[in-house]
Amino acid sequence: MSSLSTIVHNADLLARLNDPLQRDGAFGAFYDAYGRYVYMYALRMTSCEHDAADITQDTFIRVHAHLVRGNTIVDPLPFCLMIARQRVLNLHRDHKLTVELDDEHIIGDAHDDVFSADLRQHIEREVSRLPLLLRDAFVLRYYDGLSYEAIAAMISESAGTVRMRVQRAKAILRRTLAHVAREVGP
C-alpha cells in the first residue's frame, strides 16, 4: 500500500470512526490499524506480554468510550499512545512491574535488514532497563516516531524536557552498548 493510499485510507477510517452511525463497523479496522503500535509501545514499556495485552485492550476500550460520549479523534496514534502511556504509568505507580525482560520477550524490529538479531536483542534489553521517564520519551520518539512537540503535548511537559530525556536515554544507551559497538565494529 503506498503512502498516499495509506493516508487516504486512514482519513476515511477516521471519518467513519468519528461518525456515530459508522463507528461500530469501523472500530475493528481502527484496532487493526493502530493496535500493534499500542501493543509494541506497552510491551517496550512494561517488558511483559500480559501487561502489554491488558494495556492495549484497556486503551481501545477507553477510545471507544471516548467516542460513545460524543467526542471525536483528530490524530489517532498520539491519542491512543497517550491513553496507553497513562496505563503504563498507573501500572508502574502500583508497583506491578515485576517481570524482567528475558530473551524470549525480545521484540522484533520492523527494520530487520538494518540490525542483526543479536544486536537487536542487546538494544531491546538496554532500552528496557532505562529509567521509566527516559524510556518513555525514547520509545515514543524513536520507536513510535512522534515529534518532540507531539510527545510534549501528550505528556504535558515542554519539548525541551522531552528532548533532554531523549538525550539522556541516548547517552545511557551509548554507554551501556559501547561493548557491543566494539564487537560489531569494522
C-alpha positions in Angstrom: 0.0 0.0 0.0 1.5 3.3 -1.0 1.9 6.2 1.4 -0.8 8.3 -0.3 -3.3 5.4 -0.2 -2.5 4.8 3.5 -3.2 8.4 4.2 -6.5 8.3 2.3 -7.4 5.0 4.0 -6.6 6.4 7.4 -8.6 9.6 6.7 -11.6 7.5 5.5 -11.2 5.2 8.6 -11.1 8.2 10.9 -14.1 9.8 9.3 -16.1 6.5 9.7 -14.8 6.1 13.3 -15.9 9.7 14.2 -19.4 9.1 12.7 -21.7 7.6 15.3 -23.6 5.7 12.7 -20.5 4.0 11.3 -18.4 3.8 14.5 -19.0 0.2 15.4 -18.4 -1.1 11.9 -15.2 0.9 11.7 -13.8 0.1 15.1 -12.4 -3.3 14.1 -10.4 -1.8 11.3 -9.3 1.0 13.6 -8.0 -1.6 16.0 -6.2 -3.4 13.2 -4.6 -0.2 12.1 -3.4 1.0 15.5 -3.4 -2.0 17.9 0.1 -3.2 17.0 1.6 0.3 17.7 -0.1 0.4 21.1 0.9 -3.1 22.0 4.5 -2.6 21.0 4.7 0.6 23.0 3.2 -1.1 26.0 5.5 -4.1 25.6 8.6 -2.0 25.4 7.5 0.0 28.5 6.5 -3.0 30.6 8.6 -5.8 29.3 5.6 -8.1 29.9 3.4 -9.5 27.2 0.4 -9.9 29.5 0.6 -6.4 30.8 1.0 -5.1 27.3 -2.0 -7.0 26.1 -4.1 -5.7 29.1 -2.9 -2.1 28.4 -3.8 -2.5 24.7 -7.2 -3.8 25.4 -7.9 -1.1 28.0 -6.7 1.6 25.6 -9.1 0.6 22.9 -12.0 0.3 25.4 -11.2 3.8 26.6 -11.0 5.1 23.0 -14.4 3.5 22.3 -15.9 5.1 25.4 -14.4 8.4 24.4 -16.2 8.2 21.1 -19.5 6.9 22.6 -19.5 10.1 24.8 -19.8 12.1 21.6 -16.1 13.1 21.3 -14.1 12.7 18.2 -10.5 11.8 17.5 -8.2 14.0 15.3 -4.8 12.3 15.5 -5.3 8.6 16.4 -1.8 7.4 17.1 -0.8 10.0 19.6 -4.3 9.8 21.2 -4.0 6.0 21.6 -0.4 6.2 22.9 -1.4 8.9 25.4 -4.0 6.6 26.9 -1.6 3.6 26.8 1.1 5.8 28.5 -1.2 6.7 31.3 -2.0 3.0 31.9 1.8 2.2 31.9 2.4 4.9 34.5 -0.5 3.7 36.6 0.9 0.2 36.5 4.3 1.4 37.5 2.8 3.5 40.3 1.0 0.5 41.6 4.3 -1.5 41.6 3.1 -4.2 39.3 6.2 -4.0 37.1 7.9 -7.2 38.3 8.8 -9.1 35.1 12.3 -8.8 33.8 12.9 -8.8 30.1 14.1 -12.3 29.1 15.4 -13.2 25.7 12.1 -14.8 24.8 10.4 -11.4 25.3 12.6 -9.6 22.9 10.6 -7.6 20.4 11.3 -7.9 16.7 12.2 -4.7 14.9 10.4 -3.6 11.8 13.8 -3.0 10.2 15.3 -6.5 10.3 17.6 -5.7 7.5 19.3 -3.0 9.5 20.1 -4.8 12.7 21.2 -8.4 13.3 19.1 -10.4 15.7 21.9 -10.4 18.3 22.4 -6.6 18.1 18.6 -6.0 18.3 18.4 -8.2 21.4 21.2 -6.1 23.1 19.4 -2.9 22.2 16.0 -4.0 23.4 17.4 -5.3 26.6 19.2 -2.0 27.3 16.1 0.1 26.4 14.0 -1.9 28.8 16.5 -1.1 31.6 16.2 2.7 31.1 14.5 4.6 33.9 10.8 4.9 33.2 10.5 8.5 32.1 13.6 8.3 29.9 12.4 5.0 28.3 9.0 6.6 27.7 10.4 9.6 25.9 12.9 7.4 23.9 10.3 4.8 22.8 7.8 7.5 21.8 10.4 9.3 19.8 12.4 6.5 18.1 10.0 3.5 18.1 6.8 5.4 17.6 8.2 8.2 15.5 6.5 11.1 17.3 8.0 14.6 17.2 9.3 16.2 20.4 6.3 18.6 20.2 3.8 15.8 19.9 5.3 14.0 22.9 5.4 17.2 24.9 1.7 17.8 24.3 0.9 14.2 25.1 2.7 14.2 28.5 2.1 17.8 29.4 5.8 18.7 29.5 7.9 21.1 27.4 9.5 20.0 24.2 12.8 20.9 25.8 12.2 18.5 28.7 11.3 15.7 26.3 14.4 16.4 24.2 16.5 16.3 27.4 15.0 12.9 28.4 15.7 11.5 25.0 19.3 12.8 25.1 19.8 11.3 28.5 18.4 8.0 27.3 20.7 8.0 24.3 23.7 8.8 26.5 22.9 5.9 28.7 22.4 3.6 25.7 25.7 4.7 24.2 27.5 3.9 27.4 25.8 0.6 28.0 26.0 -0.5 24.4 29.7 0.6 23.9 30.9 -3.0 24.3 28.6 -4.2 21.6 29.7 -1.4 19.2 33.3 -2.5 19.8 32.4 -6.1 19.0 30.5 -5.2 15.8 32.9 -2.5 14.7 34.8 -2.5 11.4 
